[in-house]
Amino acid sequence: MPSYLPLDLQMALNSSDPTAVLRLSQQAQLFLQSHPAQQPSFPFSILAAPETPELWTNYEQLLLACLRTGDDEAARQCLERLSKRFGPANERVMALKGVYDEALAQDQAALQDILAGYDDVLKENPVNVPILKRRIALLRSMSRSADAISALVGFLDAFPTDAEAWCELSDLYQTQGMSSQAIFCLEEALLVVPNAWNLHARLGEIEYISSGSSDNQESTLLLANSVRRFCRSIELCDDYLRGYYGLKLSTSRLSERLSAKANAQSKNDDSLPTQETIVQLQALSTRKLREIVQSRSADVKSWERNQSELIAAQELLDRGDK
């Protein structure tokens, strides 16, 4: 057996599809048996398969997949092998052990003990980034959003170029109804990764939601910005379903508002797209959505990975056809 897993299984952990994660975890025992924990000594070691970075990445992926599917024993074996190879003091291994302990915690008291353990580690090494992130994730899972936000703000003061942290902070702010702060955080993330089409689309979503149902100038400008964000996302990724979905929604709402106003001030406002542009963008988003839904629905693996998004897109198209 090769020292790597198929690409579709490697990507399973990035998917919200439980079936994909289950399929990955089911390979754990075969993988563990094919890679014995005790490596042969010299001279037999020269006959063994060479160690590669992908091997240890696979151990991490299997560890996380097994924890998600309840295979605690296989997860423990993966963790033990990683710890044996890199040492328990390795920062990444410490964070993975934290994930393992959190998954097995039975109650809030156990989680509180794990949090105290993170605090002890950080007293010795305040810049242990994996543990800092693990602590923030644990605070959020314990519904301590204010503490998680405070910890993230402190983290970003020290590591302002961490795009992942900016996205996490944005999501936390959005869950608290603080849309302007959420938008600011995503804008900061895009300064770090300007070509991340998914972040442009996410920013467009927040601006679309924030525009609400009010019909004032500020809300309309926010909606126009949402349209621009979705346009940028599909410019960077031509077959990005989420981008076209958002573009169709945002242009429909903006068209309604501009049609309702239909005054000279709106027509001459350079900050707003023209009705002609909006109509063209609506037609583009409808056509591309229909193409993407048809092609991906016909592919079994694509349907399994994107089922919920494809169903939502088809419902949006059906509403537009009525």
Residue, then its C-alpha position, 0 to 999 in steps of 0.5 A: m500500500p502506498s504511503y498516501l491516501p487517495l486525493d478524494l479521501q485526503m480532501a474529506l476532512n475539508s468537506s461537510d459531508p459525513t459520508a466522505v469523512l466516514r469513508l476516510s476513517q474506515q481506512a484507518q485500520l488498513f493504514l495502521q496495519s500497513h505501517p507498523a508502529q515499530q520500525p525494523s532496525f538496520p539492516f532491515s530498515i533499508l528494505a522498509a518504505p521510506e518515510t515521507p512528509e505525506l505519511w505523517t500528514n495522513y496520520e493527522q488526517l486519520l486522527l481527525a477523521c476517526l475522532r469525528t466518527g467515534d473510532d477513538e482507539a484508531a485515533r489513539q494509535c495515530l496520536e501515539r505514533l505521531s508523539k513517538r515520531f516527533g515527541p510529546a513536546n512538539e507544538r503540533v503534537m500537543a495541539l492534536k493531543g488537545v483535540y483528542d482530549e476534547a473529543l473524549a471529554q464527558d462534561q464541561a468540567a473535563l473541558q475546563d480542565i483541558l482549558a486549564g492545561y492550555d493555560d499552563v502550557l502558554k505560561e511556559n511558552p506564550v507563543n505556542v501558536p497551535i495551543l493558542k488556536r486550540r484554546i480559542a477553539l475550545l472557548r468557542s465550543m464552550s459558548r464563551s464567545a466573548d472570551a474567544i473574541s478577546a483571545l482572538v483579538g490578542f492573537l491577531d495583535a501578535f500575528p496580524t497576517d494570520a488570515e485564518a484567525w481573521c476569518e474566525l474572528s469575523d465569524l464570531y462577530q457575525t454570530q454576535g450580530m456585529s456585522s460591521q466588525a465581521i466585514f472589517c475582519l474579512e477585509e483584513a484577511l483579504l489583505v493577506v490572501p487577496n485571491a481567495w475567492n471563497l473569502h470574497a464570496r463570504l464577504g459578499e454574503i455578510e454584506y448582503i445579509s447586513s443590507g437587510s430589508s431597509d431601503n436607505q442609501e447606506s443599505t443600498l450601497l452595502l448591497a452594491n458592494s455585495v454584488r462586487r464581491f460576488c463578481r470578484s469571487i467568480e472572476l477568480c474561480d469561474d465555476y464557483l457555485r456559491g459565488y454565482y448563487g450569491l450573485k443571483l440573490s444580490t443582483s435580484r434584490l438590488s434590481e428591485r431597490l433601484s427599480a423602486k427608486a427610479n430617480a435621477q439621483s440613483k441613475n447618476d450615482d457612480s457607486l451603483p451599477t446600472q440597471e443594464t449591468i444588473v440585468q446582464l449579471q443576473a442572466l450570467s448567474t442564472r446561466k452558470l448556475r444551471e450549467i453547474v447544477q446539471s454537470r455536477s448532478a450528473d457526477v456521482k462523486s460531485w453530487e455526494r460532495n456538494q449535494s446540499e449546495l446543488i439542491a439549494a441552487q436548483e431551488l433558487l433557479d426554480r423560483g426564478d422560473k416561476 
